[in-house]
Amino acid sequence: MDIQAYFEEWSCEPGDVVRLAISTPHATVRASLVRLVSGPGRDEAIEGKVVDFSSVLDRTVSGGVQSTVVGSHAEFPLPSPIKDAAISVHCWAWPTVPERSAPQAIWSIGDIALVIISGGLALRMGSATLAVLPDAIIAKHWYSILTTIGDGEVCIDLRRLDAKVGAQRTLCAATGATANAATLLLAAAGIGRSGSPLEPYNGKIDSPTLHLAKPSAETIAAWHAGKTPAQPAWAAWKLGRDFASETIEPDAGGGQGHLVNGVERGVTGRNWDGRSDSFVEVPEHYCALQFHDDDMVDAGWRYNLEFHLPEDFQSGVYAVQLEAGGSRNHFPLFVRPVPGTSAPVLFLVPTNTYLAYANDHLASLDFSSVMPHDKVVPEDEQYLFSHPEPGRSCYDTHADGTPVRYSGRRRPLFNVRPGFPNWLTGSYRHFPVDMYIIEWLEHLGIEYHVATDEDFERGGRNLADRYAAIVTGSHPEYWTRTGLDILDGYLHDGGRVMYLGGNGFYWVTSRLGAKPWVIEVRRDNSGTRCWDAPYGERTHVATTEAGGIWRTRGRAPNKMLGVGFASEGWSKGCGYRRLEASYNSPAAKLFDGIAEEIVGDYGYVLGGAVGDEVDRYDVTLGSPEHAYVLGTSTGLGNEYQLVIEDLTLSLPDQGGAQRPDVVRSDMVLFPIDGGGWVFSVGSIAYAGALAWNGCDNGLSRLTANILRAFTGKEPVLGA
């Protein structure tokens, strides 16, 4: 990918200064601004139709390749610098991939580092090895490790906490080495020029302490039993508190510690005993930090393009178009409305979903049983498999096999671009599909504004209440509690919501308070998922609430939107068969001008309005009994399987052909006391059908009728 870039803030308002970080091997880059007004093109460019705004930005800037900060580490200032000192360092460590031949530094002070190499434990000074314990470490076990330096020798005293035999090994070697340092580094032998840790470590580290005097036998015995000793340390830090913070207060001397680039907290420590699965209840069991050599929440690039949005700029979806060396890329920019202004419609851009899937590595999985078409992985996406710099998604595991729980937007997001192809659907997904909804809104000529999930959470009811109707994107899957509360309150106070997607309102999501550009997702052991949460680690550090799906938190999407996740598959889509309520109920008026019995048996995503991930109406899960069920899917194949949360036993024959009673999508409409209304379609592919044939189709007309009813002055279904 010749041109990579990201915004400091990808949502701005008129009058703001927009800053973009660009990296390219080319000497110069031309930047211009366009407005995106359609989904992926057919006859025109694949990015879709654009409106030129070069009057706002048309500039050539210098190019250059920027280095990315990859890997996490921690920095702990010592109480005072030490020079030619004897010192003892103790910590508990839980390595995840100790078998790797590349050195992994558990800690370093100055030029002395304790590293794992090919399962062995070595103490090094610069390039010289002072002592080695070979074949000492195996993966995912807790070790108590005491290292002493000074008095003419170095010693490593190692004990595996859960070992039944051969638990302890000790090695001493004669040397004149002493320590010279001002800082203790965890998970790094040093810091490179880019800011990345050198010889990064994968795994957990619990409660590092430093002693100038040799620890007593009683202290060593306590450590090796996994306990905190009575002997005071020269330097220690309070790791069992303030779990949302990236700064660590000193406990016994030392300066304030700092966690860098996605160090994980709220992970089980060496003394976790399973009696609670939350750091809120037993913080002393969660004094560990977890590191990965591929952590990345902020690429750390220099912002090398700035431009100003006019004060009267219109809200919408824009993109900075970058051209260099014959290549062209578009980077989406969301312009929210000026505070206090309004329009009939607010399009809520599902940016939490974009972040959860950002730079996903799902193409490495075998989906052949649920997608009969050939898998064609875009070249840009293939780049991710050989380059750790762009980071991973919340659907991936780190290179050491542990789950990715953070995703940030201050990095290049390869799959959040107009026209970016998706191998799973054989067409498009997420941002490009949401642009079909934008195309439909443009076609209708109804004024609309746009806001991101982050904008919505920050703006609250002051933002939501300015709009007669809120329209969602195609896959609004990731919601914070704050966002749900705002939307629920809006509905109960007379607001109208059109949920034009599927698998929405599903995963509990948090936003890091100090870094709102980063989301946290801790899946539990329920829900349809790509990885299981490690035991004891489902509590979000950002909010202290339990992770998982909202359904297991008592907020199934059926309760608020009328439908909830039922199935997923990626074979041929289908349309909706109209049900009795569409002919003989007050809602029948919304079908005026629509003659067909099957609506939506066409579309740009899987060939139908129903496809990808779908939701059903289910009173047992909270769907309102008084809802008008206007249509249901005409039939999905066995590539569509029932979601895991609907199964308690492992049973065969749970596909669409065998279980059409539950593997289906439903179209529902219902009122809420106080004037609120909800229209839900329960399908990701719906947006691709809206725009079919230039938006000239029955499904488009039906949806337009509902939008006009939702935004009009008359009662939605008449008097």
N, C-alpha and C positions, 0 to 999 in steps of 0.2 A: 504494500500500500504506500504509494509515493507521497501522499499528503495525509498527515494526521493532525488533528486539532481538537481542542475542547474549550468551552467557555468557563470563565470564572463563575458566572451565573447564567444558566441557560434560560431563565425567565427574567425578563426586565420589563419596565414600564416606560412610557414616553418620557423623555427628558433624561433618562439614565445614560451613563457611559458604559458601553459594552466592551469587554476585554476578552480576547481570544488568544490562546497559546497554540502556536503552529510549529510543527516539525516536518522538515522535508529535506531531502538531499539536494534539491534544486537551489540555484543561486537566488532566484526571486520567485515570488508568488503574487498572483493577481487576486485580489479579494473584491467581491461585489455582493450586494444584498438583493435577494429576491423574496417574494411572497409565494408560499406554496398554496395552491388552490385546487389541487386534485390528487387522486390516488395515482398509483403507478400507471404510466401511459400505455396506450395501445399503439396508436399511430405516431404520437409525439415521443419525446424523450422518455426514457424509462422512469426518470424522477417525477414525471407528471408535469402538468402545466404550471408555469410560474409567471408571476408578474414582476417586471423589472423595477427595482428600487435603487438603481445605481446613483440616483440623486442623493441618496443617504450614504452609500458606501461604494466607491469605485477607486481602488488604490492598489498600488504595487508595493510590496514590502520585501525586505531581505529574507532569504531562506536560511536554512541551517538545521542540522539534526540536533535535537535536544535529548539529553540523557534522562532516563526515568529512574526514580527512586523505587527500588524493588526490595522487598524483605523488611521484616519488622525487627526492632531491637528496643532496648531500654537503657537509659543513662541515669546513673545514681552518683551525684557528687559526694566525695568523701568528706568527713568532718574537717579535714585539713589535708593539704598535699603531703604525700609521704615520699621520702628520699632515702634510698639505700636501707629500706626498712625490712624487718622481719614481720610477716603477716600470715594470718590463717583465714581462709575463706571457706565457709560452709554453705551448702544449699541442698535442697532436694531436687532431683531432676527426673523427668519422665520423657525420654527421647522417643520419637515416633519412627525414625528411619536410621538407627545407628549403624546399620550394615553398609551404608554408603561409603564409598572410598574417598569422597571429597570431605575435607575437614569441616567439622561443625563446632564452633566455639560456644561452649556453655556460658563462659564468662571470660572477661579479660580485665586486667588492671595494668595500664601502661603496655609494655611489650611482653607481658606474661599472660598466657592464655591456657585455659583448660579445654581441650578439644576431644571430640569423638572422631575416630578414624577407623573405618572397617570393623566396627564392633569393639575396638579397643579404646582405652582412655589414656590420653597423653597430656603431659604438662610441657609447655614450650616457652622458651624465651626467644623472641624473634624467630629466626629460622632454626634455632638449636632445640633439640628435644632433650628435656631434663629427666623425664621419667615416663615409662609406658607400662600400663597394665593391659596386656593383650586379651582379646576375647572376654571382655569384662561386662559388656552391656548388651542386653536384648531389648527389643522394642516394647514399649507401652507397659513398663514396670517402673515403680518408684525406687529410686536409689538415694541414699544419704551419702553425700560426697564431701569429705573434709580434705582440704589441701593446705599444707603448711609450707612456708618458704622462709628460710633464714637459718642462722646458727650452723652454717656449713652444710645444710642438706635441704632437700625437698621431700615431702611425703604425701602420698595419696592414700587415704583411708576410705574404702568403699564398702557399702553394705546395701544389699537389695532388701527392701522392707518386707516383701512377702515370701522370701525364699524359705524353703523348709530345710535344705542342707546347703553347705558351701556358700553361706550368705555373705561372708565378709572376706575381703581381700585388702591387703596393705602392702605398699611398696615404698621404700625410701631409697634415695640416691644422693651421694655426696656431690655438692656443688657450692659454689660461692655466690649463687644468685640471690639478689635482693629485689625488693619492689620499689618502683618509682612511678607514682601516678597521682592524679587528682580526682579520677572518676572510675567507678566500676561500670563496665559495660556488660549487659546480659545479651546473649544470643549474637554476639559479634566479637571478632578479634580486633576490630578497628572499624573506622568509617571511611569509605571510599570517597573519591572526589565528587561523585554524583549525589552523595548522601546515603547510598546503600550500605548496609552492613557487610563487612568482609567476613568470609567464612561463616555465613549465617547458620543458625541452629534451628532445627525443627523439633518442637516438643514443648513441654511445660517446665517451668522453673518455679520452685516454691521457696519463699522466705530466705533470700540470701542474707548472710550476716558476715561481718568482718571483725577479727580480733587481733589486737597487737600482741597480747600475751597468749601463750600456748593454752588452748582450752583444757580444762580439767578432764579427768577420766569420767566423772559423773556427767559432764556436759556432753562428751562424745557418746556416752551410752544413751543419753536422752535423745540425741539426734538420731542415732541408729535405731531407736525404737519409734521414730516418727513423732517425737514430742518436743515441745519447746523447753529448753533447759532454763534453770534458774540463773546461771551465770550471765551477767549483762554483757552485751556486745559493744564493741567500739562504734560500729555502724550497723544500723538495721532500719527497716522501713515498714510502714503500716499498710500491708497489702490486704487486710481483711476489712476494709471500710471504703466508702465513697467509690463504689464499683463503676459508676458511670464516668469517673474522672480519668484523664490521662496524665494527671500529676499525682505523685505518691509522696505523702508527707513522711518525714523522718520519724523513727521511733526511738532510736538511741544514737544521737549524733548523725552526721551526714546532712546533705542538702536535699532539697526537694527533687524527687526523681521524676523523669519524664518518659512516657511511652511513645514510641515513634512508629507511624505508618501501619496502624491496624493491629497492635498487640491486643490479644483477647483477654478479657477478664470475665469473672463469673464462671470460671471453669473449676472443676473439682481438683482439690489439692491432695497432698500425700496422706491426709488423715480423714478424708471423706469416707463415711461409714454407711451411707445409704439411708439414714433415718430421715433425711429431708432431701428434696431435689431442688432446693433454692438457697442461694446465698443470703436471702433476706432473713431466713430462719436460723441458719448456722453459719454466719460469716467467717468464723474461724476455720471452717472446712474448705474455704474458697480463697486461700492465700496464694494461689498459683497464678502465673501469667503464662499464656500460650503464644508461641512464636512460629512463624512459617517463613521459609526463604522466598516464597512468592506472594506474601502479603503486599497489598498495594491499595491504599484508599485515596492517595493524592499523588499524581505523577510528579509534581514538583517542578513543572516547566515554567519558564519565563513567559509572561504575557507580552507578545510582540505585535499585537494589533489592537488598537483602540478606536472606537468611533462613537458618535453621539446620536441618540435617537431624538428626532424632533419632538417638541412638546405636544404637538397635535397628532402624533403618529397613531395609526389605527391598530387596535388589538387584533391578533391573528397569529398564524403559524408562518414563520419566515425561515430563511436559511442564509447563512453566509456561504457563498459559492467561491471555492478556492480552485485556481487553475495554475498548473506548473508542469513543465516538461511534457505537454500533451495530455496530462491527466486532469480530471475534474472531479471534485467531491463537494457534497453539500452537507452542512452541519446545522441541524435545526436550532432555531431560536424562537422561544415563545414570548410574545409580547402581550402582557396582561393589560387590563384596562387602567386608565387613570382612576385613582380612588374617587369614589362618589359618582362616577358615571355608570350608565346602565345600558342594557339592550334586552330584547325579549329572551334571548337564549345565552346560557353560559355553557360552552363546551369544555368539559373537564378532562384534561389530557392526563392519561394514566401513567404518569412518569415514575411512580413507584414500581409499576410492572416493568417499565423499560429498564430501570436500574436492577431489578431482581434478575432479569435475563441478560443484562449487559455483558457482551463478550462471552456468552455461554459456550461451553465445550460439549454440548449435547450431541453433536454429530459423531462423537466417539462411541455412542451407544447404538445398539441394534434395535431399530423400530420397524424392521421389515414385516413383522406380523400384523402391524396396524397401519401400514402405508404401502399399498401395492405398487405405487409408482416408483421409479428409479430415484435413488438418493443422489442428488447433485449438490455438492457442497461448494459454495462460492469461494473463489480464490482468496478473497480477503479473510473469510472465516478460517480457511486452512492455515493462514498466517498465524493464527492464535495458538495452534498446536505446537509450533516451534519457537514461539516468542513469549516469554512470561511477562514482558513489559506492560502490555495492555491490561493485565489482571484478569480475574475470573468473575463468574457470576454466582449468585446464591443457589444455582442449580448444580454447581460443580463441587468437587472436593479439591482441596489443595494437593500439591504434588505428593505430599506424605499420606494422603488418603483421608485426612480429617476434613470436616465440612467447612465450606465458605459461608460465613455468617454476616459479613459486611460487604456492601457494594456502594461505591461512590461514583459521582459524575465528573469529578475533576481528573479525567483521563480520557483518552480517545475511546469512544463507544462505537465499535464497528457496526453493530446491527441496529443502531438508532439513526438511520439515514433514509431519505426518500428513495423508494425503488429497491431497497436492499432485499434480495431474494431469500426465500426460506425453503430449505430442503425438505422440511417436515410436511409442509402443505403442497410442495411443488409450485408454489406461487409466492405468497407473502404472509407476513404475520406482524402483529404489533404496530409500530409506528406507520409503516406503509399502508396497513389496512385501516388504521384510524384516519388516514388522509382521504379514504373513500367517504367517510362521514363528513369531513370538511367539504369535499366535492359536492356532496348532496346538499349541505347547507348553502353553499354558494349557488347551486342550481335553483334552490327555492327562493333565493333573494331575501331571506329573513336575516335581519341583522343579528350578529352573534359576537360574543367575546370569548376569549380562551383564558384558562388558568390551569396551572399544573397542580398536582396533588399537594406539593409543598406550599404553593400559593393559597390553596383552599384551606389547609390546616392553619396557616398563619393568619389569613384574612377572616376566617370564622364566619359567623352569621352576618357580620358587616358586609362580607363579600357575597355570600349565598343569597341573602334576602333582596339583593338588587335585581334578581332575575325571576321572571315568571316560570321558566323551565330550565332545568339542568340536564344536559345530554352527556352521557358517559361515552368513553371509548369502547373499543371492541373487546378489551380484556382487562378490566379494572380489578385485577386479582389481589393486589396487595394494599391493605388499608390499615391505617393506624386507628387506635381507639378515638383519638381526637377527630379524625376525619369522619368516622362513623357517627359520632355524637352530633357533629354539625349537620350532617345530611339527615339524620333521623329527626332532629329538632326542626329543620327546615320543612320536612314533609308534614310534620304534625302541626305546623303553623301555616299551612296552606300552600306550600311549595309543590312543584310537580317535577318528577324525575322520569327521564326516558333512559332505561338501562338497555343500551343497544349492543350488548355483548354477551359473553358467556364466561363461566368459571370466575365470576366476579365476587368481590367482598369475601375472600377465602382465607388468605394467610394473615395471621397477626404480624404486624409490621411496626417497627419503631424507628425514630429518627434520632441520631445522636445530637444532643442538645448543643454542644459546642461546635459541632460540625454538621449542620443540617443538610449538607449535600451528601451525607452518608446514611444509608438505611441499614437496619439490623433485622435479620430474619433468623429465628431459632425454631426450626421445625421440631415438633415433638414426634412421637411414634404412632401418630394417626395421620389420616389424610393421604392423598395420592401424592407421592413425593419421590425425589431422586436420592435422598439420603436420610438416614435416621439420626436424630439428635443423640449425642453421647449421653449416657445415663447421668442424670443430675445436672444437666446443662441446658435446660430449655427456658430458663428465666432470662428475659431481656435485661441487659445491664442498663440500657437507656431509660427504662420505665419501671423496672422491677415487676413487670407483669409476665404471666406465663405465655410462652410461645405456642405455636401450633396453628390449628385452623379455628376460625371464629365459631364454627359450629360446636366445637367442644368447649368453648367458653360461653355457651348459651346465646350466641348471636348468629345463628344460622342465617344466611342471606335470605332464605325463604321468608323470614319474619318481616324484613323491611322491603324487599324487592319482589316477593311473591314466588320466586324460583330459586333453586340452588343446584350446585354442581351435581351432575348425574353420570356423565360418561365422557370419554375422550377417544378419539380415533381420527385417522387421517386418510380414509378412503373416500369414495364419492359422496358428496353431500346430497341433500335433498331439500324439498320445500316443506311448507306447512299445509296440512289439510284443514280447511276451515271447519270449525265445530259449530254446534247449534247456537251458541251465544253470538256468533258473527252474523247470524241470519235473523234470529228472533229474540232480541233483547235490546235494551236502550243503546247498547254499544254497536248495534248493527248499522247505525247511521255513519259510523266511521268507515264503512266499506262502500259507501256511495261511489259509484263509478268503477267498481272493481267487480268484474263479472266472473273471474276464474275461481274455481273451487280449490285449486292448489296454487298458493302464492309462494314465490321465491324458489322455484325449481330451476334456478339459474344463478350465476354469480361468478366473480373473479377468484373466489377462494373455494377450491374443491368442488366447484360447479353447482353450488346450491347455497341457500340462505342458512341451512342447518348443517353445521360441520365443525370440525376441529374439536373444541370442547363445548359441551352443551349442558343446559340446566333444565330441571323439570319442576313443575308445580306439585307440591306434596304437603297436604294438610298436616300430616304427622310430624313434619319438620317445621311447621309454623306458617305455611302459606295460608293467607286469609280465606276463609270459607266463602266469603261473599264476592270473591274475584270473578271477573268474566274471563273464562279460558277461551280465547278466540280461535286458537289453532294449535295443532300438535304435529310433530314431524311425521312425514309419511312413511318412514321406516329406515332404520340405519342398519348397516351390516354388522357382522361379527367382529370386524376390526374395531368397533366401538364396544368397549367393555365397561361394566358397572364399576363405579368408583370404589376404592378400597374401604372407605368409611361406611359403606352400606353393607359390608359383608362381616359376619362374625365367624364364619367357618369357611374353609377352603372348599369351594364347590365348582364343578364344571358348568358349562353352558350358561355363562353370564353375559353373553354378547347381545348385540342389538337384535339379531334375528330370533334368539331364544327368549329374550326378556324385554320385549317392546313395552311392557307395562312400566318399566322403570328406566330403561335406556332410551331416553327420548328428550326432545326439546319442546317446551310449551311457550306459547305466546299469551301473556296475561295482562289484564287491565283491572285496576281496582281503585276505589276512592278511599280516602282517610278522613275521618271527622275533622272539621276545621277547614276543608277545602283542598286538602292535598290529594294528589293523584300519582299513581305509578303505572308506567307501561314498561314491561320487560319482555325480551325476546329470547333469552336463554341460548345464545349461540354466538361464537366468535365470528363465524363466517358471514353473519348477517350483513355486516357493512359492505362486503364485496358484492352482495346482491342489490343493495340500495343503489349503487352507482352503475349497475348493469345497463347497457344500452343507453348511455348518457343520462342515467337516472329516469328514463322513460319506461317504467314498468309498474306492475300492480303493487309490488311490495313498497316501492318508493312512494307511490300515491297514498297507500294506506298509512305509512309512517308520517307522511306530510300532513294528512288529515288529523292525525293525533297531535302532532306538534302544534298545528294551528289551533286546535281545540284547547291545548294546554296553555297557549300564550294569548288566547283571545279574551275578550271581556265577558263573553257569555258563559254560562255553566257548561262544563265539558260535554255532558250528554243532554243538554237542554234542560228546560224547567222540570 
